[in-house]
């Protein structure tokens, strides 16, 4: 146990200290506002306040953990050895306020400030302080914590910390369960005319063969996915889109009996989550309806959620998820950029700044996806595999949680996806093996 003296205990301070100590350092922390109790304590301890008490291990506190609401705090960058940091403090045992900087990132403080929207009305990675200072590609919170642990161990002889474990769980987006099968006759005709107009004769032939003769749809790869899961014994969550058809939501109707049966079948072997629709990001009634739809299909309570297109609006979307008693979100990432949106690869609770409270909603950082590699970065399958492996190894190095996002059609035998099959299979095999080896 480590004792911390502070002049004031606030919800923000309690939230970030307990996350860094309990979840990252695997160490208990206790607070005191009594100087005499701090002085009398003989174990490892430090003060967190505007000024040191004496010659103790001291971190000069930045005001942000003692404020309420949003203020324009200057984000001043510097270095701890060669590691970039911000919220520098001059009279301190380490050169910055680790706890204030970590709170700024995990609470997504910058997403409460004015910012420019992207084309989908989302917070763009270009606004991020991590992107602007070339820190987005590594889990900086875990890097800071490791250096902080070393600093404490240098000061307190015999202090040891338990080691965290690497965790791997792929995420499977089912935004289009079928390419042709199960769609309305109008969508079948419209797609066929479009194929002919653009001289996509092979697709026109395949569309007719699947729709009219019952040949297996090329996006129906769920048996393959289950076989791979059973072979490598890795956890897996399917996120199903149950929205009505829109410009951005293209799945088949959730009313289709065969589709409902498949969702229920998959739920017997894997975890099931909701992929909230494009227009639901700030609509509580729409999200509630979609949750109800999925629960009525699987006859279980839905606790996992992910936003289609990563379309979240902080704090509104997460307030709705929390209100709907959804427990785990997998949207904390960017659609167009590899990296760590909150500067971490370890799950953390959503802190609602508007209400100054830690919620029950856990945010799971997602940093890479197959769609991103293929369509945003425009990589070859071989290069995409290399980048996927590198990203996973970075997370493994810092004992984080690796949640790569895939789509069911990555295992399709369509020409445009055929060479991408190995990306999924090799990722599953490699990180299932190394997780077992590490643990």
N, C-alpha and C positions, 0 to 999 in steps of 0.2 A: 504494500500500500504506500502511495505517495501522498504527502500532505501539501496542500496549496493554501497559502495565505492570500486573501484578496480583500480589498476594502469593501466590496459589495458583491453579493451573489445575485445574478440576474438570470432570467430564462435563457438568454443567448449564451451566457457564460457556461451555465450548467449543460446546455445542449452540446456545445462544441468540445468542452473538456471531456465529457463522458464518452463522446464518440471517439475522440483521438486516443484516450487512455483505454477504455473498455474494449473497443472494436479493433483498433489498429495496434496499440501497444500491449493489449491483453493484460492490463494492469489496473488495479483498483485505485481510485483517486478520492480523496476526502478534502473538503473545503473547511477553512476556518476564517473567521473575521476577527479572532482574538489574538492579539500579538503575543500574549503570555503563553497561550497554548502552542503557538508556532515555535516559540523559542524553546519551550520545554520538550518538544518532540525530538527524539534521537534518530529517527529514520530518515530516508531520503525526502527532501522537501524543497520547495522554492516559493518565492513570493511573486505574485502577479498583481501589480499595482502601478500607479503613476511614478512612485519613488520606492527605492529599496529601503528596507528597515535598517540594514547594516551591511555586513559583508557576505550575506547569503547568496545562493544562486537566485538570480532575479531576472524576471522578464518584465520590461517596462510595457505597460498595457496601452494599447491604442484605444481611443474612446468608443469604437464601434460596438463593443460588447456591452457597453453601459448606456447606449442610446436606445431610443424607441423610434419606430418608423424608419423612413428612408431619408438620409442626408447625403449631400454631395461630399463624401470623404475623398481626399486626395489619395490616389493610388500611386505612391512613389516606389519605384523599383531600384533594387541594388543587387548585391551578391553576397552569399554566404560561402566563402571560398570561391568555387566556380559555379555554385548553384544559384540560379535566379530566385530572388525573393521580393516581396513587396510589403508595405507597411513597416518600413525600417524604423528602428528606435535606437537612440544613441547610447543610453546608459543601461546596458542590458548584457546578460551573460551570453545571449545569442543576438545576432544583429537585426532581428526583426521580430514582430509579434506573430508568432506561429499560429496562435489561436484566432486572432482577428483575421489574418489572411485566409485561414482555412474556413472560417465562418463565411467570409465574403464569397468564397467559391461554392461551398456546399449549399448555402441558403439561396444561391443564385441571385445575390444582392444586385448585381449589375442588370438583371432582367426586370427589376422594378424601376430602374432609371429610364429616362427617355432614350429610345434607340430607333434606328431605321429598320423597317420591316422588309423581309424578302418577298418574293413574288407570291408566296403562300401565306403571307401574314405571320411569319415566324421570326423568332430571334435568330439573326444570322451569326454564324461563327466569326464573321469579319468584325463584329462589334466586340468580341471577347478580349479581355485584357490578356488572356493566355495566348490567343492568336497574335495579337499585336506585339507581343514580346517573345514570340517563338517558343512558347512553353506548352503548347496544346498537345504535343505528341507523346508526352510522358505524364504519368500520374504524380504530379508535383507534391500533392499532399502526403503521399506515402514516402516520397524522397525526403521531404522536410522532416517527417516523423522519424525516419531512420537516423538522420543527422542529430536530431534532438535526443534520441535515445543514447547515442554515442556521447554527446555532451554531458548527459546526466551520469553515465557510467564513469566518465573521466572524473567527475566531481565526487561521486559516492561509490567508494570501493565495495565490491561485492554485489552491486546491484545487477540483477539479471532480468531478462524479459523472455517470456514465452514466444515461440515462433508461430506466425500464422501459416495457413496452408493455402496453396493455389487451388482455385475452384474453376471448373469448366462446365458450362451448360449452354449448348446452342439454342437459339431462338428461331422458331419456324413461323414465318408470316404466311398466312393463307389469305392473301388479298384476292387471288383468283384461283379457286379450287379446280376450275375447268376452263379450258380455252374455248371449246366449242359446245360440248355436251351440256345439256341442262339450261341452255339459254333460250330465250323466247324466239319464236319463228321470225319476228321482225328483226331481232339482232342477228339471227342467222342470215337472213336475206341481205341486210345492210352490210354485214361483214363480207359476204360473198361478192357483192357488187364492188366493194372496195378492193378485194383481192384481184378481181378481173381488171378493174380500172388501172391498177398498178402492175398488171401482168405478173402477179404472184400466183402462177398457175399451180405450183406444187401445193401451196397453202389452200388454194381453192379446191383442189382435188381432195386433200386431207380433211378439210372442213366438211365437205359433203359426205365423205366416207364415215367420219365419226358421227355426224349428226343424223344421217339417214340409215346407217347400217348397224350402229351400236358398237363400232370399234372403240377400244379403250382410248379415252381422251389423253393426249400427250401430257397434260398437267396433272393427271391422276397418278402421282408417284408415291402415294402414301404407304403402300405395301413395302416398297423399297426402303422408305425412310424408317419404317418400323423394324425391318430386318436388320438394318444397320444399327439401330438403337439396341436391339436385343443382342446383337453380336458384340458390341463394344460396351454395353451396359452403362451408358451415359444418361444423365437426366435430360429431359427434352420437354419443351412446352410448345404446343400449337396455339397460335393466336388467330382466331377466326373472325373474319369481317362479315357482319350480319346486316349490313346497311342496304337500303333500297338503292337502286342504280342511280348514279350521278356521274357528272363529268370526271370525277376522280375515284369513285368507288365502282369497280367493274365486276365484282363477284357475281356468281349466280344467285338466284333468290334463295333465301334461307327457308322458304316455304317448301322447297323441293324435298320430298320424302327421302329420296336416296341420299341427298346431301346431309340431311339431319341424321340419318342412320350412320353415315360415315363419321360425322362429328362425335356421335355417341360411342361408336366403336373405338375411335382414337382416344377418347376420354377414359376408356377402360385400361389403356396401356401407358398413357402419358399424362402430364399435366395439361390443363386446358385454360386458355386465357382469351379475353376479348380484345380484338383489334377494333378500337373505336373508329367510327367513320370520319371522313374528312371534315364534315361540317359540324361534328359533335363537340369540338374542342372547348367550346364555351357554352354549351347547351345542356343543362342538367337533365331536362326531361328526355332529350334524345339519348343521352348516355344511359339513363335509367331504363328506357325501353330496350336498348340493346343488351344491357346486362340481363334483363328479364328474359329476353328471347333465348340467350345462351343457357341460362339456368333451367329454363323449361325444356330445353333439348337434352342436356346432360344430367338433369335431376341432381345437381350438386350446386353448392354455393360457388360463385365465381369470385376469385380473389386476385387473379393476375390480370393485368391490363397493359395494353400498348397502343399508342396513338398512330393511326395511319398517317404516313408521310412525316412521322415524328412531329405532328402538328399539335403542339402544346402551347398554352399561354399561361405563363406564371404570373400570379398564383392561381388564377381562376380554374384551370384544368385540374390541377392537383387538389384544390379545395373541393371540387365536385367529386373526384375519385375518392377522397377521404370521406366525404359525406355519404357516398354510396357504399362505404365499408369495403372498398377494394384495398387490398393489403400491399400489393407489389406492382410497381410500375416499371416498364422496360422501355421508356422513351427518352431517357436522359442521354441524348447523343445528338449528332447532327446528320442530316440526310446527305449533305454535300461535302463533308470533310471528315477524314479519319482523325480521331483524337478524343480527348477527355473533356467533355463540356463542363463538368464540375471539378476538373483537376484531380479526379480520383478514379481508381478501378475497384473500389470496395463499396458495397451497398451502404446507404445511409438514410436516415429518416428525413422526410420533408419537414423543414422548419417554415412555418407560415408567418412571415414577417408582419403581414397585415394584422394578425391576431396575436403576435408574439407568443407562439406556442409550438412545441414539437408535436407533430401529428403521428398517427399510427401507420401512415403510408411510407413504405420503404422504396427508395429509388435505386434502381439497378443500372449502373452505367453501361451503355452500349457504345462501342467506339468504331465499329466497322460492319459492313454488310456486303453481300454479293452484288446487289443492285448498284451500290455506290462504286464498287471496283469496276463493274462492267460499263455502266452508263455515265457516271460522273467523271471517273478517272480514265475511262476508255482504255483499260489495260487488256493485254492478251491474257488468256487463261494461265499461262505459265508465270507471268509477272504477277498476276493477282494471287496465285498460290504463295509466291514468295512474300508478298506484302502481308497476307493473312497470317502466315507463319511468324513473321517478324513481330506483328502486332501482338499475337498471342504470347510470344516469348518475352516481350516487354512486360506484359501483365504478370506472367509467371515469375519473372525476376523480382518483382515487388510484391509477390504473394497476393495478387488481386484476384478478381473474379472475371473470367473471360466469357462474355455473352455475344459471340458473333451472330449476326442476323442473316438468315437464309430464307429463301422462298421455295415452295414445293416444286416450282418448275425448273430449279437448278438441276434436277435429276431427269428432266425431260430428254427424250431422244430426238427432239427437234434440232435441226442443223445449228441454229444460233446458240443452243445450250449444250450440245453434245460434248464439246471439249471442256465444258465447265463442270462436268460431273465429278471429276477428280478433286476439284477444289473442296467440295463438301466431304467426300469420302476421306481424303487425306487429312483434312482438318480434324474430323472426328477421330480418326485412328491415332493421329499423333498426340493430340492433347488428352485423349482418354488414357493413353499409355503413360504420358509424362505425369498426369495427375495421380495415377496409381503408384508410379515410381516415387514421386515426391512425398506422398502421404503414407 
